């Protein structure tokens, strides 16, 4: 994700984000030559569906997210 999650509702727009590269010459079979990025911020979000063995309607859902600062070259201090 490229913005912080604001709600926990179904969305058809779940496959967006930064393109970090694919297989490409001349460094095949490496990760590839992706987009260069500095001072980037993105979000790692994990959504888990689970059951407890108790009788319930449908599975239970949980979500966790972290803000990731990638290749940061500047800093700011908040007070």
N, C-alpha and C positions, 0 to 999 in steps of 0.2 A: 504494500500500500504506500501511497505517497502523501497521505494526509491521515491525521489521527482519527481513529474510529469515533464516531459521535453517537451512533445508535446501534442496536442489535436487532436489525430487521432484515428479512431476505432482500437481496439485491441481485439484479442480473448483471451488474457491472463489477464483477469480482476479479477479473483477469487483467487489470491494468497495473502499471508500474514502470520501473526503469528497465531498459534493455541492456543487459550486461554482456552479451555476446553469445556466439555459437561457434561451432567448428568452422575454422577458416584457415586458409593458407596464409603465411608460410609456417605457422606453428601447429599444424595438424599433428597429432590428435589432441592438442591442448584445449583449453577452455575457449579460445577464440579471441578475436579482436572486437571488444565491445565498445560501448560509448564511454568516453572519458568524463570523469565527474570529480569535482572538488567542492568542499563545503556542502556536501549533500546530506539531506535528512530523509530517511524513509522509515517505515514502520514494519516491524515483524509481528505478525498476528497469527496466533494459533487458536483454532476453534476445534473443540473436542466434543464428540458425541459419545455418551456412555450410558450404561444401565447398571443398576445396583442389585438386580435380582428380586427386588420388591415389585409388587404389582403396581403399575402406573400406566398412564396413557402416553405412548411414545417414549423416546429416549430423552435423557437429560443433556443439556448443552452447557458448555462453559467456554469462555473466551479470555485470552490473555494477550496483551500487546506490549511491545517495547519500542521506544523511539531510538533509532540508530543514527548516529552521526558518522558519516563516511568521508574519509580523506579530508578531515577538517584542518585548515591551515590558519584560521583566525579564531580568537577566543573572545568571549565577552564575560563580564562579571556582573551578576545581579546582586542587589542588596536588599 
